Amino acid sequence: MSKIGIMGGTFDPIHNGHLLLGKQARDEYGLDQVWYMPSGHPPHKMRRELSSAEDRCAMVRLAVSGEPGLLLSEFETSRGGTTYTADTLALLKHSYPQHTFFFILGADSLYEIEGWYRPEMIFSSVCLLAAEREYDRRERSFDRQIAYLRDKFGGSIEKLHCREIAVSSSFLRDAVRRGDDIGAYVPAEVAGYIAARRLYSGPG
């Protein structure tokens, strides 16, 4: 069975932090592939207009090109309606029984996942690989959060030893609107695509 990591998100735009996380998961846990899966219509992003699925997929395709084992997956963008992580992971498990799936996420998401749609489905479908943020100082430590979720949902959660880059897609969209150079935060091909398509140049 192949070991497949899933990196989900709007990727609007994808940035070097996303790539770093996927490559660390690939290397640390011996994943055969990491599928970067732009979301279709995520419920938590409905308050703002997303770039088109075509543009977001194109940016991911450019970002992972030439990176061994990193691939674009259009599994979510090809589905209609609201897309929930729980449903997507269950469908992946059903559609690809020959694969073992791992869901890759950052520290913030691990603290928020209890409030996601049907988190019990997520834990029953995949093993979670969660990146610890070294400077995080929450009421519940990262290790205690893992233990809490394991106890509540009975799932498998492993730590990713990966530094998180202090950049977000919203920061990059704002930077483009200001006319700032984002070359330090995204692959050159992605920066070129954003400029050529004039993405994020309008009001936020």
C-alpha positions as CSV (number, residue, x, y, z in Angstrom):
1,M,0.0,0.0,0.0
2,S,1.2,3.5,-0.8
3,K,1.5,6.1,1.9
4,I,-0.2,9.3,0.8
5,G,-0.1,12.6,2.6
6,I,-3.0,15.1,2.1
7,M,-2.3,18.8,2.3
8,G,-5.6,20.7,2.1
9,G,-6.3,24.4,1.9
10,T,-7.6,27.1,-0.3
11,F,-4.0,27.8,-1.5
12,D,-5.0,31.3,-2.4
13,P,-2.0,31.6,-2.9
14,I,0.1,28.6,-2.0
15,H,3.4,29.6,-0.3
16,N,6.7,28.3,0.9
17,G,5.3,27.3,4.3
18,H,2.9,24.9,2.6
19,L,5.7,23.4,0.7
20,L,8.0,23.1,3.7
21,L,5.3,21.2,5.7
22,G,4.6,18.8,2.9
23,K,8.2,18.0,2.3
24,Q,8.9,17.5,6.0
25,A,5.9,15.0,6.2
26,R,7.2,13.2,3.1
27,D,10.7,12.9,4.5
28,E,9.9,12.3,8.2
29,Y,7.2,9.6,7.7
30,G,8.4,8.1,4.4
31,L,5.4,9.1,2.4
32,D,5.3,8.0,-1.2
33,Q,3.4,11.1,-2.3
34,V,1.9,14.3,-0.9
35,W,-1.2,15.4,-2.6
36,Y,-1.8,19.2,-2.5
37,M,-5.6,19.4,-2.7
38,P,-7.1,22.9,-3.2
39,S,-10.5,23.1,-1.5
40,G,-13.6,23.5,-3.5
41,H,-16.1,25.5,-1.6
42,P,-15.0,25.4,2.1
43,P,-17.7,26.5,4.5
44,H,-15.3,28.6,6.7
45,K,-14.2,30.7,3.7
46,M,-17.6,31.8,2.4
47,R,-17.2,35.3,3.8
48,R,-14.7,36.2,1.1
49,E,-14.4,35.6,-2.6
50,L,-11.9,32.9,-3.5
51,S,-9.8,33.0,-6.6
52,S,-11.1,30.6,-9.2
53,A,-10.3,26.9,-8.8
54,E,-8.5,27.1,-12.1
55,D,-6.1,29.8,-10.8
56,R,-5.5,28.1,-7.4
57,C,-4.9,24.7,-9.1
58,A,-2.5,26.4,-11.5
59,M,-0.5,28.0,-8.7
60,V,-0.2,24.6,-6.9
61,R,0.8,22.9,-10.1
62,L,3.6,25.4,-10.6
63,A,4.7,25.2,-6.9
64,V,5.1,21.5,-6.8
65,S,6.6,21.0,-10.2
66,G,10.0,19.4,-9.9
67,E,9.5,18.5,-6.2
68,P,9.8,14.7,-5.9
69,G,6.6,13.1,-4.6
70,L,4.6,16.4,-4.4
71,L,1.5,16.5,-6.6
72,L,-1.6,18.6,-7.4
73,S,-4.9,16.8,-6.7
74,E,-8.1,18.3,-8.1
75,F,-10.2,15.8,-6.1
76,E,-12.0,18.6,-4.2
77,T,-12.3,21.2,-6.8
78,S,-13.9,18.7,-9.1
79,R,-16.7,18.2,-6.6
80,G,-19.8,20.4,-6.5
81,G,-21.3,22.1,-3.5
82,T,-19.8,22.8,-0.1
83,T,-16.7,20.6,0.6
84,Y,-16.0,19.4,4.1
85,T,-12.6,17.8,5.1
86,A,-14.4,14.9,6.8
87,D,-16.4,14.0,3.7
88,T,-13.3,14.4,1.4
89,L,-11.1,12.1,3.6
90,A,-13.9,9.5,3.8
91,L,-14.3,9.6,0.0
92,L,-10.6,9.3,-0.6
93,K,-10.4,6.2,1.7
94,H,-13.3,4.6,-0.2
95,S,-12.0,5.6,-3.7
96,Y,-8.4,4.5,-3.1
97,P,-8.4,1.5,-0.9
98,Q,-4.9,0.7,-2.0
99,H,-3.5,3.8,-0.2
100,T,-3.0,4.6,3.4
101,F,-3.8,8.3,3.9
102,F,-2.2,10.9,6.3
103,F,-3.7,14.3,6.8
104,I,-1.1,17.0,7.3
105,L,-1.9,20.1,9.3
106,G,-0.4,22.9,11.3
107,A,-0.6,23.6,15.0
108,D,-3.5,26.1,14.7
109,S,-5.7,23.5,13.0
110,L,-5.0,20.9,15.6
111,Y,-6.4,23.2,18.3
112,E,-9.4,24.1,16.1
113,I,-10.3,20.6,14.7
114,E,-12.7,19.8,17.4
115,G,-15.0,22.5,16.0
116,W,-14.8,21.2,12.4
117,Y,-17.6,19.4,10.7
118,R,-17.8,15.8,12.0
119,P,-14.2,15.6,13.4
120,E,-14.8,11.9,14.4
121,M,-15.0,11.1,10.7
122,I,-11.6,12.7,10.2
123,F,-9.9,10.7,13.0
124,S,-11.5,7.4,11.8
125,S,-10.4,8.0,8.2
126,V,-6.7,9.0,8.5
127,C,-3.7,9.4,10.7
128,L,-3.0,13.1,11.4
129,L,0.5,14.5,11.1
130,A,0.6,17.8,13.0
131,A,3.3,20.4,13.1
132,E,4.2,21.8,16.5
133,R,4.7,25.5,16.7
134,E,7.7,26.0,19.0
135,Y,6.6,29.4,20.3
136,D,3.0,28.3,21.0
137,R,2.1,29.0,24.6
138,R,-1.6,28.0,24.9
139,E,-3.4,26.9,28.0
140,R,-3.2,23.3,26.8
141,S,0.2,22.3,25.6
142,F,0.7,20.7,22.2
143,D,1.4,17.3,23.7
144,R,-1.7,17.6,26.0
145,Q,-3.8,18.6,23.0
146,I,-2.7,15.5,21.2
147,A,-3.5,13.3,24.2
148,Y,-6.8,15.0,24.6
149,L,-7.9,14.4,21.0
150,R,-6.6,10.8,21.1
151,D,-8.7,10.1,24.2
152,K,-11.8,11.8,22.8
153,F,-11.8,10.5,19.3
154,G,-9.5,7.5,19.4
155,G,-7.6,8.6,16.4
156,S,-3.9,8.4,15.4
157,I,-2.0,11.7,15.7
158,E,1.8,12.0,15.2
159,K,4.0,15.1,15.5
160,L,5.7,16.7,12.6
161,H,9.1,18.2,13.6
162,C,8.9,21.1,11.2
163,R,9.4,24.8,11.8
164,E,6.4,26.9,10.6
165,I,7.2,29.9,8.4
166,A,5.5,33.0,9.7
167,V,3.5,33.8,6.5
168,S,-0.1,33.4,5.6
169,S,-2.0,33.5,2.3
170,S,-4.0,36.5,3.6
171,F,-0.7,38.4,4.3
172,L,0.4,37.7,0.8
173,R,-2.8,38.8,-0.8
174,D,-2.5,42.1,1.2
175,A,1.1,42.5,0.1
176,V,0.2,42.1,-3.5
177,R,-2.5,44.8,-3.2
178,R,0.1,47.1,-1.7
179,G,2.5,46.4,-4.5
180,D,5.0,44.7,-2.3
181,D,7.4,42.0,-3.5
182,I,6.4,38.5,-2.4
183,G,9.3,36.7,-4.0
184,A,10.7,35.6,-0.6
185,Y,7.5,33.8,0.3
186,V,6.4,31.9,-2.8
187,P,8.2,30.1,-5.6
188,A,9.2,32.4,-8.5
189,E,6.8,30.7,-10.9
190,V,3.9,31.4,-8.5
191,A,4.9,35.0,-8.1
192,G,5.0,35.3,-11.9
193,Y,1.6,33.7,-12.3
194,I,0.1,36.1,-9.8
195,A,1.5,39.1,-11.6
196,A,0.5,37.9,-15.1
197,R,-3.0,37.2,-14.0
198,R,-3.2,40.3,-11.9
199,L,-4.5,38.3,-8.9
200,Y,-5.3,40.1,-5.7
201,S,-4.9,43.5,-7.3
202,G,-8.5,44.5,-6.6
203,P,-10.0,45.5,-3.2
204,G,-9.9,42.9,-0.4
